[in-house]
């Protein structure tokens, strides 16, 4: 799978040279976050493959401890919500995930920068894991809390959905098909494949993890992206709550101080404004000045 860029040829300097458009195939660059993810995933895969051949018991232990086991997550192994995404079953499994991450994720990172892209990617990874954990306890055939899930497919599907939403009109060349397909249609086809796999029972938990990545990827782009991502969406309400708390503390301290002054026969109500800030007799707002004095922390 590769993505093409439409490049327009410049008009030639010679007489009669008409301008036109041409299509050229190109590969995206190895952006910082994508490169880091590919290197880490590849290194972990090579180590596990060596363990599989040289020490099968150690390999099994690694998969069981760092893969996603819903029953283990419920009992406190929270780290599995992330570590499962660095493990893969075979060459085709990791090849599809890493190529998709490179071809598609690099475009998102170039627009979002590395930190935002990593936030989005792991948001989808954890979202896919939480979906798997939750559904494993529903009694759906083929799902169980003891089934192990590994692979970065949840995060990759989230990236694919985001790409389809943001670059829907961009053409994609899917080898070996001899024609290009718009990104939004490619995303829709992969979503339908994941839904069909989950409904048919084929792939079991893995397909439900794909659906979780799809859902969380859509949610991030739809509701969180314009609010500054997770930090902006969570940070703003938290800062507002913190500010209200500090205002309350300041007003309470002002009331206590004024009570102390009254008890000692020195009542001075002008010392504090409605926010509990000290204003003093010389800095009181003038009559008719409706501007609110900012509170100080």
C-alpha positions in Angstrom: 0.0 0.0 0.0 1.3 3.4 -0.9 0.0 6.9 -1.2 0.4 9.1 -4.3 0.8 12.8 -4.5 -0.6 14.8 -7.4 2.2 17.0 -8.8 1.7 19.5 -11.5 4.3 19.8 -14.2 5.5 23.4 -15.0 5.1 24.7 -18.4 8.1 24.3 -20.5 10.1 27.3 -21.7 10.0 26.2 -25.3 7.3 27.3 -27.6 4.1 25.3 -27.8 4.8 23.4 -24.5 1.4 23.0 -22.9 1.2 22.4 -19.1 -0.5 19.3 -17.7 -0.8 17.2 -14.6 0.9 14.0 -13.8 0.7 11.4 -11.0 3.8 10.3 -9.2 4.1 7.6 -6.6 5.9 8.6 -3.4 6.5 7.3 0.1 6.1 9.4 3.2 9.1 10.2 5.3 10.1 8.4 8.5 8.8 11.0 10.9 10.1 11.1 14.5 7.2 9.4 16.4 6.5 6.8 13.6 10.2 5.9 13.4 10.3 5.4 17.2 7.3 3.2 17.1 8.6 1.1 14.2 12.0 0.7 15.9 10.6 -0.4 19.2 8.0 -2.7 17.7 10.7 -4.3 15.5 13.1 -4.8 18.3 10.5 -6.4 20.6 9.4 -8.7 17.7 13.0 -9.8 17.1 13.6 -10.5 20.7 10.3 -12.5 21.0 11.1 -14.5 17.9 14.5 -15.4 19.3 12.8 -16.5 22.5 10.2 -18.5 20.6 13.0 -20.6 19.0 15.5 -20.8 21.9 13.4 -20.6 25.0 9.7 -21.4 24.3 8.8 -21.2 28.0 10.3 -17.6 28.3 8.4 -16.7 25.1 5.1 -18.0 26.6 5.8 -16.1 29.8 6.5 -12.9 27.9 3.2 -13.1 25.9 1.2 -13.9 29.0 2.7 -11.2 31.2 2.9 -8.3 28.6 0.0 -9.3 26.3 -3.5 -8.1 27.1 -5.3 -10.5 29.4 -8.6 -8.9 30.6 -8.6 -10.9 33.8 -5.1 -9.7 34.7 -6.0 -6.1 33.9 -9.0 -6.2 36.2 -6.7 -7.5 39.0 -4.2 -4.6 38.6 -2.0 -5.3 35.6 -2.8 -2.0 34.1 0.4 -1.7 32.1 -0.9 -4.4 29.7 -3.3 -1.8 28.2 -0.2 -0.5 26.4 2.4 -3.3 26.3 0.2 -5.6 24.3 0.5 -3.3 21.3 4.3 -4.0 21.0 3.9 -7.8 20.7 3.0 -9.5 17.4 2.4 -13.1 16.4 4.2 -13.4 13.1 5.9 -11.6 10.2 2.7 -10.8 8.3 1.1 -9.5 11.5 3.8 -7.0 12.3 4.5 -6.2 8.6 0.9 -5.0 8.0 0.8 -3.0 11.2 4.1 -1.2 10.7 3.7 -0.5 7.0 0.2 0.9 7.7 1.6 3.0 10.5 4.4 4.3 8.3 2.3 5.0 5.1 -0.6 6.6 7.0 0.7 7.7 10.4 3.5 9.8 8.9 0.9 12.1 7.3 -0.9 12.6 10.5 2.3 13.3 12.4 3.5 15.9 9.9 0.3 17.8 10.6 0.0 17.1 14.3 3.6 16.9 15.3 5.2 14.0 17.3 3.6 14.6 20.8 0.1 15.0 19.5 0.4 12.0 17.2 1.8 9.8 20.0 -1.0 10.9 22.3 -3.6 10.0 19.6 -2.0 6.7 18.8 -1.8 5.5 22.4 -5.3 6.9 23.0 -6.5 4.4 20.4 -4.3 1.6 21.7 -5.6 2.0 25.2 -9.2 2.5 23.9 -9.0 -0.7 21.9 -7.7 -2.5 25.0 -10.5 -1.2 27.3 -13.0 -2.3 24.6 -11.5 -5.8 24.6 -11.5 -6.0 28.4 -15.1 -4.7 28.7 -16.5 -7.0 26.0 -14.6 -10.1 27.3 -17.0 -10.1 30.3 -20.2 -9.9 28.3 -20.4 -13.6 27.5 -20.2 -13.1 23.7 -19.2 -16.3 22.0 -15.4 -16.5 21.4 -14.6 -13.9 24.1 -13.3 -14.7 27.5 -11.3 -12.8 30.2 -8.4 -15.3 29.9 -7.9 -14.9 26.1 -4.7 -13.1 25.3 -4.7 -10.2 22.7 -1.5 -8.8 21.2 -0.7 -6.5 18.3 -0.8 -2.8 17.4 -3.9 -3.2 15.2 -6.1 -1.2 17.5 -3.9 1.8 17.3 -3.4 1.3 13.5 -7.1 1.1 12.9 -7.5 4.4 14.8 -4.9 6.0 12.6 -6.6 4.7 9.5 -10.0 6.1 10.6 -8.4 9.5 11.4 -6.7 9.5 8.0 -9.9 8.7 6.2 -11.7 11.5 8.1 -9.0 14.2 7.5 -7.6 13.1 4.1 -10.7 11.5 2.6 -10.1 12.8 -0.9 -6.4 11.7 -1.1 -5.8 8.8 -3.5 -4.2 5.6 -2.2 -2.7 2.8 -4.3 -3.3 -0.6 -2.8 -0.9 -3.1 -4.3 -1.5 -5.1 -6.5 -4.6 -3.2 -7.6 -3.7 -1.1 -10.7 -5.9 1.9 -9.7 -6.2 4.3 -6.9 -8.9 4.5 -4.2 -9.8 7.5 -2.1 -8.7 7.3 1.5 -12.3 7.5 2.9 -13.3 4.4 0.9 -10.2 2.5 2.1 -11.0 3.4 5.7 -14.7 2.3 5.2 -13.6 -1.0 3.7 -11.3 -1.8 6.6 -14.0 -0.9 9.1 -16.5 -3.2 7.4 -13.9 -6.0 7.4 -13.4 -5.5 11.2 -17.1 -5.5 11.8 -17.7 -8.6 9.7 -14.9 -10.4 11.5 -16.3 -9.5 14.9 -19.8 -10.5 14.0 -18.8 -13.8 12.3 -16.7 -14.8 15.3 -13.5 -15.1 13.2 -10.6 -13.5 15.0 -12.5 -13.1 18.2 -11.1 -10.6 20.6 -8.7 -9.2 18.0 -11.5 -7.9 15.8 -13.2 -6.3 18.8 -10.0 -4.6 19.6 -10.0 -3.3 16.0 -13.5 -1.9 16.6 -12.3 -0.3 19.8 -9.5 1.4 17.9 -11.9 2.6 15.3 -14.3 4.0 17.8 -11.7 5.8 19.9 -9.9 7.1 16.7 -13.2 8.6 15.5 -14.0 10.1 18.8 -10.6 11.8 19.1 -10.8 13.4 15.7 -14.5 14.3 16.1 -14.5 15.7 19.6 -10.9 16.1 21.1 -8.7 17.3 18.2 -10.1 20.9 18.1 -9.9 21.2 21.8 -6.2 20.6 22.0 -6.3 16.8 22.4 -6.5 15.1 25.7 -4.5 17.7 27.6 -6.7 20.5 26.3 -9.9 18.7 26.9 -9.0 17.5 30.4 -6.8 20.4 31.4 -9.3 23.2 30.8 -12.0 21.8 33.2 -9.3 21.0 35.7 -7.8 24.5 35.6 -11.3 26.0 36.0 -12.0 23.7 39.1 -8.6 24.6 40.5 -9.2 28.3 40.1 -12.6 28.1 41.8 -11.0 26.3 44.7 -8.3 28.9 45.1 -10.9 31.7 45.0 -12.9 30.0 47.7 -9.7 29.7 49.9 -8.8 33.3 49.3 -12.4 34.5 50.2 -12.4 32.4 53.3 -9.0 33.8 54.4 -10.3 37.3 53.8 -13.4 36.7 56.0 -11.2 35.3 58.7 -8.9 38.3 58.6 -11.8 40.7 58.7 -13.4 38.9 61.7 -10.0 39.1 63.5 -9.9 42.9 62.8 -13.5 43.4 64.1 -12.7 41.5 67.2 -9.8 44.0 67.8 -11.9 47.0 67.0 -10.3 47.7 63.7 -13.0 46.8 61.1 -11.9 47.7 57.6 -14.2 46.3 55.0 -12.4 47.9 52.1 -9.3 45.7 52.5 -10.6 42.9 50.2 -12.6 42.7 47.1 -15.3 40.0 46.3 -12.6 37.6 45.2 -10.7 37.9 48.5 -7.8 40.0 47.0 -6.2 42.7 49.1 -6.9 46.1 47.6 -6.1 48.6 50.3 -7.6 52.1 50.7 -5.5 53.7 47.9 -6.3 51.1 45.3 -10.0 50.8 45.6 -11.9 51.0 42.3 -13.3 54.4 41.5 -17.0 55.0 41.5 -18.7 53.9 38.3 -15.9 51.6 37.4 -17.6 48.3 36.6 -14.4 46.5 35.6 -13.7 43.4 37.6 -10.4 43.2 39.4 -8.6 39.9 38.5 -8.0 37.6 41.4 -4.5 36.8 42.3 -3.1 33.3 43.1 
